[in-house]
Amino acid sequence: MEERLQGILDNYYKNEGNIISILQELEETFGYLPEEAINWFSKRLDIPPAKFFGVATFYAQFHLKPRGKNIITACCGTACHVKGSERLINSLVKELQIPAGEDTSEDGEFTVERVNCVGACSIAPVVIINKEV
């Protein structure tokens, strides 16, 4: 992990404005933001970990926990909700055996995430699997 992190660090200067870029590259590299990696950058850039976590928790594009190999994104917007998205989500969670209170299956194969709207209300309810509607 150390070598991969150093490679990312080499792409950026010691600048707090690069936090988003660093987090984006970590997300792309690992599929989420490992706490160990955030602490590693914090020490080397002399930026408090709270700054990294503050940015990471503000933007929905970042994930602090590992996600499944297959990402199922279910729309929970008004049109989708009215057309039964909650029943659909509950069926997915049950079928994929995702533990209560979690969003990823124990085998790491699937993550079911909810979003407010995907902008395809005319075909509600909408589910996106691995970025395909």
N, C-alpha and C positions, 0 to 999 in steps of 0.2 A: 504494500500500500504506500509506503514511504516514497518509493520511486515515482509512482503515478502522481502523488501529491506534489512532489518537487517539480515535475513536468508542468503541472498546472500553475504553480507559483512562478516558474520561470517566464510564463506568458504575461505576467502582470507586475506592475510596479507597486511599491509600498504606498498605497493610496486608498483611502476609505471609499472612494468612488468606484473602486473595482469590486466591491463586495458582491454586487449582483452578478457580474461576469464570472467571478470565482464560483459562486453558488450554482450558476447555470452549468458551468463545466463539471462541477461535482455531480450535479443531478444527472447530466448526460453520461458521465463515466460510471457511476455506481447505481443509478436508477432511483436514488434518494440521497439525503444528506447525512452521512454517518457522523455521529457526534465526535468521534475520534478525529475525523478529518477537519471538522470545524475548529476543534481545539488546536489542532496542528497549525492551521492557518492563523489562528488567533495569536499564538506564541510567536510565529515567525514574522508576522506583520505588525505586532504590538497593537492589535485592535481587540478590545474586549469581546469575548464570546457572545455577550448579550447583544452586541451590534449585529453579528451574523444571525443570531436567532431571531432578533427583531425583524430583520429583512425577510428571513425565511418564513416566518409565521404571518407576515403581512401579505405576501404574494401566494396565490393558490397554485402557482406552477411548481412550488417546492414541496417536498415531502420529507418528513423527519423519520419515517419508518419505511422499511423495505416494502416494495409493492410487488404484486404478482407478475408473472411473465405475460399474462393476458389481462389487459385493463378493460373493464366494462364500465362505461360511463352512462349513467341513467339520468335523464332530464326530469327534474321535479318542478318545472315551471307550471304556471296556472293551467295551460292547455293540456299538458301531459298529466298533471295531477287529476284533472277532471276526467281524463280518458283512462285512468287506472294505473298510472306509473308506480304508485306505492305497492299495489298488489304484484305488479311485475317485479319490482325490486325484492319484495319479500320472497317471491318464488325463486328468484336467482340465488339469493342468500341461502335459502333452504337447500336447493338443488346442489349448490357448490360447497355446501357444508362449511360456511363461514361462521366462526364462533360469534356469539352475541357480543355486541359492543366493538367488534372488529370490522375491518373492511377487506381483509385479505385471508384467503384460505390457508390452513395450517401447512399445506404442502407447497405453498408459494406459487401455485399455478394461476390463481385468479385474484383480482382486486375488483370489488364493486364500489364505485364512487358515485356520489350524487352531485349534480350541478344544478344551478338555478334555472338556466335556460340555454339551449343550444341553438336557438333561432330557427327551428324547423317545425313550428307549431302546426302547420297544415298536415303534417304526417304523424301527429302525436298518437300514442306515447313514443318517444324517441329513445333508443338505446344505441350507443356507439361502442363497437367492439374493436379494440386495437386501432382506433382512429378511423374506422369505417362505419357509416350509418347502416 
